[in-house]
Amino acid sequence: MSKISVRDASGRAVREVELPDRVFAYPVKPQLLHETAVNRLANRRRGTAATKTRGEVAGSNRKPWRQKGTGRARVGMIRNPLWRKGGTVHGPQPRDYAYELPKKVRTNALRSALALKHKEGMFLVVDEIAFAAPKTKEGAAWLKGLKVDSALVVDAGANVNLFQALRNIPRVQAIDERQVGAFDVLRYKWLILTGRAFEALMERLK
């Protein structure tokens, strides 16, 4: 079982925590990471694309000419899908693209994403992040001190100052420990967990 240094707000190591093998020794599985990314993007789709059928486009129901004797092809209405400005056949209609992945897939994908970040050396555990005020300036200065330019910061949702201080910084997102998933971890270069978020996440993945 390997260990990682827990840093204070200035980036100095203050103690060490053990990294459970069930999470950080888990094999990196690209297929699982791909499945979770596709699932998250599908769940975000609005699904509002739509085309009009022959019953919905503007136009008369009158038959343009008689059925026989004109030498022209028979046709029943100008809204015919074969005609210009006619209806669309089997076009897209509003639908819900969301679907659920099995819990085991989501859990193992998160393990895989955490193992990948640790393997790449892009994983930090910070003892505590406490800003005096919810100011972007404080958040930016803290990230600069850690030499981090793109990061997912994970902490409890009760830390309002942290979430508000980081929300306007490009390529940075703060997320509640209960909501973090593999897709969130992979979107950013660095993963930063507070001490309590680390413990909660390890408890969730045991």
C-alpha positions in Angstrom: 0.0 0.0 0.0 1.6 3.3 -1.1 1.4 6.6 0.6 0.9 10.2 -0.4 1.8 13.4 1.4 -1.0 15.6 2.6 -0.2 19.3 2.0 -1.3 22.4 3.7 -2.8 25.4 1.9 0.7 26.7 1.0 1.7 23.3 -0.5 4.0 22.0 2.2 3.8 18.4 3.3 2.3 18.1 6.8 1.6 14.3 7.1 1.0 11.2 5.0 -2.0 9.1 4.2 -2.2 5.6 2.9 -3.6 5.0 -0.6 -5.8 1.9 -0.6 -4.8 -0.7 -3.2 -8.4 -1.4 -4.0 -8.6 2.1 -5.5 -5.1 3.2 -6.5 -3.8 -0.2 -7.6 -6.9 -0.7 -9.7 -6.0 -1.3 -13.4 -6.7 1.6 -15.7 -9.5 0.4 -18.0 -10.0 2.7 -21.0 -13.3 1.0 -21.9 -14.8 1.9 -18.6 -13.6 5.5 -18.8 -15.0 5.7 -22.4 -18.4 4.3 -21.3 -18.8 6.9 -18.4 -17.8 9.8 -20.7 -20.3 8.7 -23.4 -23.0 8.3 -20.7 -22.4 11.7 -19.1 -22.5 13.5 -22.5 -25.6 11.6 -23.5 -27.3 12.6 -20.3 -26.5 16.3 -21.0 -28.1 16.3 -24.4 -31.2 18.4 -24.6 -32.8 16.2 -27.2 -34.9 19.0 -28.8 -34.0 18.4 -32.4 -37.2 18.0 -34.5 -38.4 18.0 -38.1 -42.0 18.4 -39.4 -43.8 15.5 -40.8 -46.2 15.7 -43.8 -49.0 16.4 -41.3 -47.2 19.4 -39.7 -45.8 21.4 -42.7 -47.8 24.3 -44.1 -49.8 23.5 -47.2 -53.2 22.5 -48.6 -54.7 19.0 -48.4 -56.2 19.6 -51.9 -55.1 17.2 -54.6 -53.0 19.3 -57.1 -54.4 17.6 -60.2 -56.6 14.7 -61.1 -55.3 11.2 -60.7 -55.3 10.1 -64.3 -55.1 11.5 -67.8 -52.6 14.3 -67.3 -49.4 12.3 -68.1 -47.9 13.5 -64.8 -47.1 11.4 -61.8 -49.9 10.9 -59.4 -49.8 12.9 -56.2 -52.2 13.5 -53.3 -51.0 16.8 -51.7 -48.2 19.3 -52.0 -47.0 18.3 -48.5 -45.8 15.1 -50.0 -42.3 14.2 -48.6 -41.1 13.8 -52.2 -41.8 17.4 -53.0 -39.7 20.4 -52.1 -40.9 21.9 -48.8 -42.8 18.7 -48.1 -42.7 16.8 -44.9 -39.7 14.9 -43.6 -39.9 11.1 -43.3 -38.4 9.5 -40.2 -36.7 12.7 -39.1 -35.5 13.5 -35.6 -38.2 14.1 -32.9 -37.8 15.4 -29.3 -36.5 12.5 -27.2 -34.6 11.8 -24.0 -31.1 10.5 -24.6 -30.3 9.8 -20.9 -29.7 6.4 -19.6 -28.3 4.8 -16.4 -25.0 2.9 -16.1 -24.8 0.1 -13.6 -23.5 1.2 -10.2 -20.6 -1.2 -10.5 -19.5 0.3 -13.8 -19.6 3.8 -12.3 -17.7 2.7 -9.2 -15.0 0.9 -11.1 -14.6 3.7 -13.6 -14.0 6.1 -10.8 -11.4 3.8 -9.3 -9.8 3.6 -12.7 -9.8 7.4 -13.1 -8.2 7.9 -9.6 -5.6 5.3 -10.3 -4.7 7.1 -13.6 -4.3 10.5 -11.9 -2.1 9.0 -9.3 0.0 7.2 -11.9 0.4 10.4 -13.9 1.4 12.3 -10.7 -1.5 14.7 -11.1 -3.1 13.9 -7.7 -2.9 16.1 -4.6 -4.4 15.8 -1.1 -4.7 19.1 0.8 -5.3 19.0 4.5 -7.9 21.8 4.4 -9.0 24.6 2.2 -10.4 27.6 4.1 -10.8 30.9 2.5 -11.6 34.0 4.6 -14.0 35.3 2.0 -15.5 33.9 -1.3 -13.1 35.9 -3.5 -11.8 34.8 -6.9 -8.5 36.6 -6.1 -7.9 34.3 -3.1 -8.8 31.2 -5.1 -6.4 32.2 -7.9 -3.6 33.0 -5.5 -4.0 29.6 -3.8 -3.9 27.7 -7.1 -0.8 29.7 -8.2 0.9 28.8 -5.0 0.3 25.1 -5.8 1.5 25.7 -9.4 -1.8 24.3 -10.7 -3.5 25.7 -13.9 -6.3 23.2 -14.5 -7.9 21.3 -11.6 -10.9 19.5 -10.2 -11.1 20.5 -6.5 -13.2 18.1 -4.4 -14.6 19.1 -1.0 -17.8 19.1 1.0 -20.5 21.3 -0.4 -20.7 23.1 3.0 -17.4 24.9 2.1 -19.3 27.7 0.3 -16.3 30.1 0.2 -14.2 27.6 -1.7 -16.9 26.9 -4.3 -17.6 30.6 -4.9 -13.9 31.6 -5.0 -13.2 29.0 -7.8 -16.3 29.2 -9.9 -15.1 32.0 -12.2 -11.6 30.7 -12.8 -11.1 29.1 -16.2 -10.2 25.4 -16.4 -11.0 25.0 -12.7 -14.1 23.4 -11.0 -15.0 22.7 -7.4 -17.3 19.8 -6.9 -19.0 18.2 -3.9 -17.5 15.0 -2.8 -20.8 13.1 -3.2 -21.1 14.1 -6.9 -17.6 13.4 -8.3 -17.4 10.8 -11.0 -14.9 9.5 -13.5 -15.8 12.0 -16.2 -15.2 14.9 -13.8 -11.8 13.6 -12.8 -10.7 13.1 -16.5 -11.8 16.6 -17.6 -9.1 18.4 -15.7 -5.3 18.1 -15.5 -5.0 17.9 -11.7 -7.2 16.3 -9.1 -7.1 18.0 -5.7 -8.9 16.5 -2.7 -9.3 17.9 0.7 -8.5 15.5 3.6 -12.2 15.0 4.5 -13.1 14.5 0.8 -10.4 11.9 0.4 -11.7 10.0 3.4 -15.3 10.2 2.2 -14.3 9.0 -1.3 -12.3 6.1 0.0 -15.2 5.1 2.2 -17.5 5.3 -0.8 -15.2 3.1 -2.9 -14.3 0.4 -0.3 
